[in-house]
Amino acid sequence: MTDPAATTRASRRARAGRTVTAVLEARHSGWTTPLLLWLASRIVSTVLLGSVYWLATANGWHFASYRRDPSFATFSGSWDASFYRTIAEHGYPRDLPTDGDGHVLPNPWAFLPLFPGVVRVLMALTGSSFWVAGLVVATLCGAGACVVLFRLVLAVADARRARWATAFFAFGATGFLLQVAYAESMFLVLLFGALLALVRRRYWLVAVLGVLAAAARPGVLALAVALAVHLVVREVAARRAGGGRPGGEPFRWRDRGAVVAAGLVVAAAGLAWPVVASAVTGRPDAYLETELSWWVGFVGRQHFAPLTPWFLMAGTWLGPAGIVLVVLVLAGAAWLSCRRGVRALGPDVLGFTVAYVAYLVAVFLPQQSLPRLLMPVAPLLAADTFTATRRRATGWLVVGVCLQAVAVVLLWFLGFP
């Protein structure tokens, strides 16, 4: 016989599921869906962060980042956030700090000015500390990043994939970074906005948001490459239109000029910070040497050569096996980019993500910051590899939440993200 209680519980769960689905598929789901996902993810991340903070404080455990004034706000502004605080309160140094041998030491020039500038304005308006203002700015930008990511995927796929991609992004292993005093969430909302503008062919807006993103964090050069890919794709489509072939579309010279101008502006913005650092400090290599100062603890002092950092890091720590591992990882990334579900997201998203990964391989020394730096490729989370079925998508979501818990523990006690 059927258990009435079990039937009632199943009916309630079904009604709850329909209610959630109805809310997420509401008419204004372009706002409500991502904001609800963001809110739920902030509850999860705050519980994880708060639990670690409470346990560590209650038991006198040492954090990876020292704080003179221990509180949950300063806990949420750990690691390199101290450099953003220095910039917000004192600006950038005119003289680079060096050790006894004249080598440049880690300093604020590795961090761009937009995030600490906005935080400084909020500090002045409210009288709050950097830690509180930084947390507020980062959290609001995190909400914006979820909204714009949802709309970006919605523009190239469908609402179901947009929901899952946003959920993976907000609940995933690095989801806690959407509410800590780092520039990540600010960079992401601007970058996703620029990509959305590119998909919608609002090239002047791509340029504006690209310039702002370039002032938040490095990596915007990949957007310039995406504009170049967009130009080629539209040119090919225009030639098809001229030949009367299917898939062709007109491409006005005014639009060609706008794409080229936006690409040049974004590229110039992406290359500007080393020039600024050089002009202020009087050292042509100020920015490069500052970045290399973070490499010392991993691979010793090195001269920079493009496309070598990943092999250098892997070879230093794992020997020949590390080189093989890097080759396999890059081969896996190439395989993923060729998958039909990834290609279905369109040339603008694919062009950017491939260019961004190539940028990381070319200039970045891979270490514990790599997951954080991979957050801009979040649109790829809409691919069938992750969203083909509800069971698969749910599995990936659970994995992401579990990895976030692991990341919070490891990064706060062993290293820096």
Secondary structure as UniProt FT lines:
FT   HELIX           4..24
FT   TURN            27..28
FT   HELIX           29..59
FT   HELIX           72..75
FT   TURN            76..77
FT   TURN            79..80
FT   HELIX           81..90
FT   TURN            100..101
FT   HELIX           108..110
FT   HELIX           114..126
FT   HELIX           130..156
FT   HELIX           159..171
FT   TURN            173..174
FT   HELIX           175..179
FT   HELIX           184..199
FT   TURN            200..201
FT   HELIX           203..214
FT   TURN            215..216
FT   HELIX           221..242
FT   TURN            243..244
FT   TURN            246..247
FT   HELIX           253..281
FT   TURN            284..285
FT   HELIX           286..293
FT   TURN            294..295
FT   HELIX           296..299
FT   TURN            306..307
FT   HELIX           309..318
FT   HELIX           320..337
FT   HELIX           340..343
FT   TURN            344..345
FT   HELIX           347..363
FT   TURN            368..369
FT   HELIX           370..373
FT   HELIX           375..382
FT   HELIX           384..387
FT   HELIX           390..413
//
